[in-house]
C-alpha cells in the first residue's frame, strides 16, 4: 500500500469547524491535531507542491494518529444500537453503513437523539475492500483535512476481520442517489453547478497534496444539507509520482465507466486520470444519466460514447441535457460546462486540463451565470499550468465545427 502522506497533517485554511447536526466541538478537535501545514487560501492556480509523500508509515504509526479516535467494537455496537437493520443508511460491496450517535465532547456512544449523528461503515469480512484499503483510508483521512473531504472521526479494528470507520454524517446522502434514484426530486441547475464546484475543490486539494484519488464517481460524492459536496472512500487513493517519475503503475482498480482509458490499458495512473473521472461525473450532472445504463441500447448504453458528438456543438448540446431540468438552465452556461467536460474526457491524458484549471473555469462560469442569469460572453479563459509555457488557452462556447483550441488541443475521439 502506498500511504498518502509523510509525517505532516495537511489541511486547507478555508476549512471551517463542524456545522450542523454532526458538529464536533472545536475545543475537542484541537487536542487531536498534529502540527499543521497550511495551504494558502488565495488560489488553486499556482504550482504548490507538498514534500510530505516521502516515507511510508507502519500500521502502528498510522493507527496512532492523534487526529482520530480508536473506538472499541462495543462502543460502536452501542452507538448504532447493535447494528440494527433499521439503522442502515447505505450499503455497497464493502459492507453496510449505519447511523449512530456519539457524545459531542467525549466521543463516547450516546442515546439516539442526543449528541451528534455519525456514519459507521462496517466492512464485510469477505469484502473486496479489505484491510489494506481500510488502512489506506485511515492513513489518508487521518491527515487530510479539507471542507470538501468527508471527515473521518475514528476507526475500530478487532481481530483479523472486523474493521469499521466512523465518519461525519452527511444528511443528503450521495450524488448518485439524487441523480439516478427512481422518484428522486430533480436537482436545479445552480445546485448541480454547486456540487460540481465543491467536488472540484476537493479533488484539486488532493492533487495539490500529491494524492491521486483513483475512485472519483457519483456514489463517492456525499452531500450536506446545503448540497455542498464532500469526497468519500479513500481506500484506493495513491500517492502521486515524485521526482522524475511521470506516473504511478498500479493494479487497475476503480469503477467501470469512470476509469480513464490509459489507466485501463496500461495500469499507469496520474492526476489526469482523476480529471477524466471528473469529466464523467460532470457529464452525469449535465445529462442526468449514469455512465453505464443497461436499460439503453447501442451506443446510448455508454454515456461518454453517446454524448461526445454533442458536447462540442452548441446547436446540439441540448440533446444531452437532463430533461428533468425542463429547459431551466442558461444555454451558454450549459455549452461552456459541456465544453469543460469534453476537455476532461480527452483521450490523451496530457491534453486534459489540471483540476485547478477546471475549478477556475467552473467558478467563473458560476459567477457569470449568477450575475446575468446566463453567460453573456462566449469566451472564457482556462489557464493550463501543466504546460511548460504559461500561455492561456481559450475555452469558447462550442460552434458547429467544434474546436477546443487553436493550438495544442485535440478533439476527443
C-alpha positions in Angstrom: 0.0 0.0 0.0 1.2 3.4 -0.8 0.3 5.6 2.1 -0.9 9.1 1.3 1.5 11.2 3.4 4.7 11.5 5.3 4.6 13.0 8.8 2.6 16.1 8.4 -1.1 16.8 8.6 -2.2 18.8 5.5 -5.3 21.0 5.9 -6.9 23.7 3.9 -7.1 27.0 5.6 -10.6 27.5 4.3 -11.8 24.5 6.3 -14.4 25.6 8.8 -15.2 23.8 12.0 -18.1 21.3 12.0 -21.5 22.7 11.1 -25.0 21.3 11.6 -26.1 18.2 13.5 -22.7 16.4 13.2 -20.7 19.1 14.9 -17.6 18.1 16.9 -16.5 20.8 19.2 -13.5 22.8 18.1 -12.0 22.6 21.6 -12.1 18.8 21.5 -10.7 18.6 18.0 -7.7 20.8 18.8 -6.4 18.1 21.2 -6.3 15.7 18.3 -4.3 17.8 15.9 -0.8 17.2 14.6 1.5 20.1 13.5 -0.2 21.6 10.6 1.0 22.5 7.1 -1.5 25.1 5.9 -2.4 25.6 2.3 -2.7 29.2 1.2 -6.3 30.2 0.5 -5.7 32.6 -2.3 -5.9 30.3 -5.4 -5.5 26.8 -6.8 -3.7 28.1 -9.8 -0.1 28.2 -8.6 2.4 25.3 -8.6 2.4 24.5 -4.9 4.0 21.2 -4.1 4.0 19.2 -0.8 7.1 17.4 0.2 5.2 15.1 2.5 4.9 11.9 0.4 8.3 10.5 1.3 8.4 7.9 4.0 5.9 5.1 4.2 4.4 4.7 7.7 3.9 1.5 9.6 0.5 0.3 10.6 1.2 1.2 14.2 2.1 4.7 13.3 -1.0 5.1 11.1 -3.3 3.9 13.8 -1.6 6.1 16.5 -2.8 9.2 14.7 -3.8 11.9 17.3 -6.4 13.3 14.9 -8.5 10.1 15.2 -10.3 8.2 17.9 -9.7 4.5 18.3 -13.2 3.2 19.1 -13.9 -0.2 20.7 -16.2 -2.5 19.0 -18.6 -2.4 21.9 -18.7 1.4 21.7 -19.8 1.2 18.1 -22.4 -1.5 18.9 -23.9 0.8 21.4 -23.7 3.9 19.2 -25.6 2.0 16.4 -28.0 0.1 18.6 -26.2 -3.2 18.0 -26.1 -2.5 14.2 -29.8 -2.8 13.8 -31.1 -3.2 10.3 -33.3 -0.1 10.7 -30.1 1.9 11.4 -28.6 1.1 7.9 -28.3 4.2 5.8 -26.2 2.8 3.0 -24.5 -0.3 1.6 -22.1 -1.5 -1.1 -19.6 -4.2 -1.9 -17.6 -3.2 1.2 -20.5 -3.8 3.6 -23.0 -1.5 5.4 -23.1 2.0 6.7 -25.1 2.5 9.9 -26.4 5.7 11.6 -25.0 6.1 15.1 -24.9 8.7 17.9 -21.9 9.8 19.9 -21.3 12.5 22.6 -20.1 15.8 21.1 -17.3 16.2 23.6 -16.2 12.8 24.8 -17.0 10.9 21.5 -18.4 8.1 23.6 -21.7 6.5 22.4 -24.9 8.3 23.3 -28.6 7.7 23.1 -30.4 8.3 19.8 -31.4 11.9 19.6 -28.7 13.2 21.9 -25.1 14.1 21.0 -24.2 14.1 17.3 -25.0 11.8 14.4 -22.2 9.8 12.8 -22.0 7.3 9.9 -20.4 4.0 10.9 -19.1 1.9 8.0 -18.7 -1.8 8.9 -16.8 -3.9 6.4 -17.9 -7.3 5.4 -15.4 -10.0 6.3 -15.4 -11.2 2.7 -15.5 -7.6 1.2 -13.3 -6.7 -1.7 -12.2 -3.7 0.2 -10.0 -5.4 2.7 -7.6 -4.5 5.4 -5.2 -2.8 3.0 -7.8 -0.4 1.7 -9.2 0.2 5.2 -5.7 1.1 6.4 -5.2 3.4 3.4 -8.3 5.3 4.2 -7.3 5.7 7.9 -3.9 6.9 6.8 -5.2 9.5 4.2 -8.2 10.9 6.1 -6.2 10.9 9.3 -4.0 13.6 7.8 -6.1 15.2 5.0 -8.4 18.0 6.2 -10.5 20.0 3.8 -14.0 21.2 3.8 -14.7 19.2 0.7 -13.4 15.9 2.0 -15.6 13.9 4.4 -14.2 13.9 7.9 -13.1 10.7 9.4 -13.7 10.8 13.2 -12.2 7.4 14.1 -11.9 3.7 13.5 -12.2 0.3 15.0 -10.1 -2.8 14.5 -10.9 -6.1 16.2 -9.2 -9.3 15.5 -8.3 -10.3 11.9 -11.5 -9.4 10.2 -13.6 -6.8 12.0 -12.9 -3.3 10.5 -15.0 -0.2 11.0 -14.7 3.5 10.1 -16.6 6.4 11.8 -17.4 9.5 9.7 -19.3 12.7 10.0 -22.9 12.2 8.9 -23.9 13.6 5.5 -27.6 14.1 5.7 -28.3 14.4 1.9 -26.5 11.1 1.1 -24.8 10.5 -2.2 -25.0 12.4 -5.5 -25.7 9.1 -7.2 -29.0 8.8 -5.3 -30.1 12.3 -6.1 -29.3 11.9 -9.8 -30.4 8.3 -10.6 -32.7 7.0 -7.8 -36.3 6.5 -9.1 -38.6 9.2 -7.7 -35.8 11.5 -6.6 -36.6 15.2 -6.8 -34.9 16.9 -9.8 -31.7 18.9 -8.9 -31.8 22.5 -10.2 -29.0 23.8 -12.5 -27.5 26.1 -9.9 -27.3 23.2 -7.4 -25.7 20.9 -9.9 -23.0 23.5 -10.6 -22.6 24.0 -6.8 -22.0 20.2 -6.5 -19.5 20.2 -9.4 -17.5 23.2 -8.0 -17.3 21.8 -4.4 -16.3 18.4 -5.7 -13.7 20.0 -7.9 -12.3 21.9 -4.9 -11.8 18.6 -3.0 -10.1 16.9 -6.0 -7.9 20.0 -6.6 -6.8 19.9 -3.0 -5.9 16.2 -3.3 -3.8 16.9 -6.4 -2.1 19.8 -4.7 -1.2 17.3 -1.9 0.2 14.9 -4.5 -2.6 12.4 -3.9 -4.4 10.6 -6.8 -7.9 9.8 -5.7 -8.5 6.9 -8.2 -12.2 6.4 -7.4 -14.0 9.6 -8.3 -17.6 8.8 -9.0 -21.1 9.9 -8.2 -21.6 7.4 -5.3 -18.4 8.7 -3.6 -19.7 12.3 -3.6 -21.6 12.9 -0.4 -23.8 16.0 0.2 -24.5 18.1 3.3 -27.8 19.9 4.0 -26.8 22.7 1.7 -25.7 20.4 -1.2 -22.0 21.1 -0.6 -20.1 18.1 -1.9 -17.5 16.1 0.0 -15.4 13.3 -1.3 -15.5 10.0 0.5 -14.0 6.5 0.3 -10.2 6.8 0.1 -9.3 3.1 0.1 -7.9 3.3 -3.4 -6.0 6.6 -3.0 -2.4 6.6 -4.1 0.5 9.0 -3.6 1.3 10.7 -6.9 4.6 10.4 -8.8 7.6 12.1 -7.3 10.9 13.2 -8.7 11.4 12.3 -12.3 8.5 9.9 -12.4 5.6 10.9 -14.6 3.1 8.3 -13.4 2.4 5.6 -10.9 2.0 2.0 -12.0 -0.6 0.0 -10.1 -3.2 -2.7 -10.4 -6.2 -1.4 -12.3 -8.9 -0.7 -9.7 -12.0 1.5 -9.6 -15.4 1.5 -11.2 -16.2 0.7 -14.8 -17.3 3.8 -16.8 -15.3 6.2 -14.7 -11.7 5.0 -15.1 -9.5 6.8 -17.7 -8.7 4.8 -20.9 -4.9 5.0 -20.4 -5.3 3.6 -16.9 -7.4 0.7 -18.0 -5.0 -0.1 -20.9 -1.6 0.3 -19.1 -2.2 0.4 -15.3 -0.4 3.8 -15.3 -2.2 6.5 -13.4 -1.7 10.2 -13.0 -3.7 13.1 -11.6 -5.0 13.5 -15.2 -6.8 10.1 -14.7 -8.8 11.7 -11.9 -9.6 14.6 -14.3 -11.1 12.1 -16.8 -13.3 10.7 -14.0 -14.4 14.2 -13.1 -15.4 14.8 -16.7 -17.6 11.7 -16.5 -19.3 12.9 -13.3 -19.8 16.4 -14.8 -21.4 14.8 -17.8 -23.7 12.9 -15.4 -24.7 16.2 -13.8 -25.5 17.7 -17.2 -27.4 14.7 -18.6 -28.9 13.1 -15.5 -27.8 9.8 -17.0 -25.5 7.2 -15.3 -22.2 6.5 -17.0 -23.4 2.9 -17.8 -27.1 2.3 -18.4 -28.1 -1.2 -19.2 -31.7 -0.1 -19.9 -30.4 1.7 -23.1 -29.5 0.0 -26.3 -26.5 0.5 -28.6 -24.2 3.5 -28.1 -26.5 5.0 -25.6 -25.5 2.4 -23.0 -22.2 4.2 -22.5 -22.8 7.8 -21.6 -19.4 9.1 -22.8 -19.6 7.4 -26.2 -23.1 8.7 -26.7 -22.6 12.3 -25.5 -19.2 13.1 -27.1 -20.6 14.0 -30.6 -22.9 16.6 -29.0 -20.6 18.2 -26.4 -18.8 20.5 -28.8 -21.7 21.8 -30.8 -23.9 24.5 -29.2 -26.7 23.6 -31.6 -26.8 20.0 -30.4 -25.6 20.2 -26.8 -29.2 20.5 -25.6 -29.7 16.9 -26.7 -27.7 15.6 -23.8 -29.2 17.9 -21.2 -31.3 16.3 -18.4 -35.0 16.5 -19.4 -35.8 16.9 -15.7 -34.4 20.4 -15.9 -37.2 21.2 -18.2 -35.0 23.7 -20.1 -34.4 25.7 -16.9 -30.7 26.3 -17.4 -28.6 29.1 -19.1 -27.9 27.9 -22.7 -24.4 29.4 -23.0 -23.6 28.2 -19.5 -24.6 24.7 -20.4 -22.4 24.9 -23.6 -19.4 26.0 -21.5 -19.9 23.3 -18.9 -20.3 20.7 -21.7 -17.1 22.0 -23.3 -15.3 21.7 -20.0 -16.4 18.1 -19.7 -15.2 17.5 -23.3 -11.7 18.7 -22.4 -11.6 16.5 -19.3 -12.6 13.5 -21.4 -9.8 13.9 -23.9 -8.4 10.5 -24.8 -4.9 11.9 -24.4 -4.2 12.5 -20.7 -1.6 15.2 -21.3 -4.1 17.3 -23.2 -6.6 17.3 -20.3 -6.6 20.4 -18.1 -5.5 20.3 -14.5 -8.1 20.2 -11.8 -7.1 23.7 -10.7 -7.9 25.0 -14.2 -11.2 23.1 -14.3 -12.1 24.6 -10.9 -11.3 28.1 -12.1 -13.4 27.7 -15.2 -16.4 26.3 -13.3 -16.2 29.1 -10.7 -16.0 31.8 -13.4 -19.0 30.2 -15.2 -21.0 30.2 -12.0 -20.1 33.9 -11.3 -21.2 34.8 -14.8 -24.4 32.9 -14.5 -25.3 34.4 -11.1 -24.6 38.0 -12.3 -26.6 37.9 -15.5 -28.8 34.9 -15.3 -27.0 33.5 -18.3 -23.5 33.5 -19.6 -23.5 36.5 -21.9 -19.9 36.2 -23.0 -18.9 33.4 -25.4 -15.2 33.3 -24.3 -13.7 32.1 -21.0 -10.1 31.7 -20.1 -8.6 28.4 -18.9 -5.0 28.6 -17.7 -3.0 25.4 -18.2 -0.4 25.2 -15.5 0.6 21.8 -16.9 2.2 23.4 -19.9 5.8 24.3 -19.9 4.7 27.7 -21.2 2.3 29.9 -19.2 0.2 30.9 -22.2 -3.5 30.9 -21.7 -5.8 28.7 -23.7 -9.2 30.0 -24.7 -12.3 27.9 -24.0 -15.1 29.1 -26.4 -18.7 28.4 -26.4 -18.8 25.5 -29.0 -19.7 26.2 -32.6 -20.8 23.9 -35.4 -17.2 22.9 -36.1 -16.1 22.1 -32.6 -12.5 23.3 -32.0 -11.4 23.3 -28.4 -8.4 25.4 -29.0 -6.4 26.8 -31.9 -3.3 25.2 -30.5 -2.2 22.0 -28.7 -5.7 20.7 -28.1 -7.2 17.7 -29.8 -10.8 16.8 -30.0 -11.9 13.7 -28.1 -12.5 10.8 -30.5 
